[in-house]
C-alpha cells in the first residue's frame, strides 16, 4: 500500500472510531454510516492486496487495540508457519511463553466465532492436570466438536454450519486436549 493510500486508510479508520463513539448511535450502525465507511476501508485495503477477511480482521484489531491500521495489518497478517508479513519485509514471530492475557483474547475470539452464550463463555485455566503445564481454554458449553473446528474449520456432525478456523495470533498454535479443552502453545 503506497503512502497516499495508507494515509486515506488511516483517515477512514479515524472516521470509524468517531462514528463508533458518536452520541447519536444511529451513526454507528451497519448498514449505515459506520458500515459504509467500513466497506470503503475494506475496498481500499483490497487494492493493496488484502482479501476482505484479512482486511476485516485488521480493522477489528485496530478498533479494539486503538493502534494504527498499519500496526494492525502487521499484527494480524500471518502465514501458516507463523511468519508475519509486512509488504516485502518478513519477520519471524517467536513467542516463548503464553500469557493469560493472550489466551483470554483467544478464548474470547473462540466464544465470538462460535456465537457463544456470555453466561457460559470459554474459560482459561492452567494445564496442570497432565503435567505438561501451559494454558488451556475449557468450554463445556461450546458447539459440538469446537476444539477441532477452532483449529481446522469445517462442519460438526451435529450441525449444518460450515465454520472457518479461528484466526490465531502469529507464533501461536492450538491442539485439542479433549472435546471440551484446547491447549494453547507457542509455535516452535
N, C-alpha and C positions, 0 to 999 in steps of 0.2 A: 504494500500500500504506500503510495507516494505521500510526501508531507502535506500536500494540499488536501488530499482525500482523507488522510489521518486527522487533520485539523477539523474537517467537516464532521467526521465521525465523532470526535471528542465533543464538538459543539452539540451534536444531536443527543449524545449521552447526557450532557448537562440539561438539555430540554427535557429528556425523560425524567431526570431526577426532580426537576422543578414541577413537572406535571404530576408526578407521584406524590409530591408534598403539598399540592395546591389545596387551598381552603375549600374550593368547590370540587369535591371528589368526582363529579361527573367528568372532569377533565382527565382523570386517571383511569378511565375505562378503556377496555379493548373489546369490541370496536369503539372507537372514539379517538380524541386527540392523542392519547398515550399510545394506543395501538397503531395509529398512522405513523407517528414518529418512530416507533419501534420497527415497523415494517420498512420504513425508509432507511433506517440504520442497518438492518439486515441486508437490504439491497446494496447499500454502499459496501458492506463487508464482502458481499458476494463478488463484487468487481475486483476485490483483492485476492480472490481465490478461496474464500471461506465458503463452505457449504452452509445452508440455513441452520442446520442443527448445531454446528460448531459456533456459528455467529450468535445464535440464541444463548448458548451456554456461556460464552464470553460476556454477553450483555448482562445475564443474570449474575455472574460473578462480580462484574464491575458495580452493579447496583447494590449487591449485598455487602461487598467489602469496602465500597467507597473509593476504589482505586481508579486509575485511568483505564480507558478501554485498551490501550496498548499493553499495559501490565496484565490486564485480564486476559487478553489474547495470548500472551506468553504463558500465563499460568494454566490456561485450560487446553491449550493445543498440545497433544502428545500422541506419539505413535505407539504401536503395540509394545515396543521394548521399553517404554517409559522415557523416551527421549523427547524433551520439549523442543519444539521447532519455532523459530522466530525468523521468518524470511529465509535468507540464505545461511543464517548463523545457526548452528546446532550446539546444544549444551546438554550433557547428560545430567539428569536429576538423580542424586543419590540421597536416599533417606535412610539413616541408620537406626532411628528409633521412632516408633509410632506413639505419638502422644494422645492423651484423652481428647483434646480439642479436635484434632484431625479425625479421630474415629467417630466422634459425635457428629461432625459435619457429614461423614459418610453415612452414618445411621440416619440422620435427618434426610439426606438425599434418597436413601432407600425408602423411608417412610413416604416421602412425597412421590417418588417414582411409582410406587405401587398403591398410591391413594389410601394410605393407612389411616386408621382412626386415631386421633391425637390422644384419646384416653388409653389406647393400647399401643403405644409407639415403640419402635425398636429401642432397646436398652444397650448401653455399653458396659461391659464387665471385664474384669481381669480373667485371663485364661489360666487359672491356677489349678484347675481340677485334673489336668492331664500332664502336668509337669513341664510343659513347653513354654509357659509364660505368654507374654504379649497381651493383646486386646481382642475381644470378640464382640460381635453385635448379636444379641439374642432377641428374637422376635417370635414369641409363641403364637401371636395372633395375625401373623402375616399371611399373604396369599399362599396357597399350596405351592410347594417347590420354589419358594422365593430365594433360597440360598443358591440354587442352581441358576435361576433366572437372572439374579442380580449380576452374576459373573458372565453368563453366556447368552442370555436373552432366549427367546423362543416362547413356546406355549406350555402351560401346565396341562397335565392330563385332566384337570378338573375345570378348565376354563377355556373359552374360545379366544381369549385376548392374546394377541401376539406382542410380547414385551421385547423391548430393546435392552441390552445390558446397561447397568447403571454406570455412568461415566465416573471414573476414578481419577484422583489426582495422579500426576506423573510420579513415578517412583514407588507406587503402592500397588499391591495386588491382594486378592482375597481368595480364600479357599473354604469350601463348606466343611464344617465340623460334623454337623448332622442336619436334620431337616428344619431346625429352629436356630442354629448358630452358624455364624460366618466369622472366620478368623481373618484379621487384617494384619498384613505383613509388609515389611519393606521389600521392594524388588531388588534382589541382589545379583 
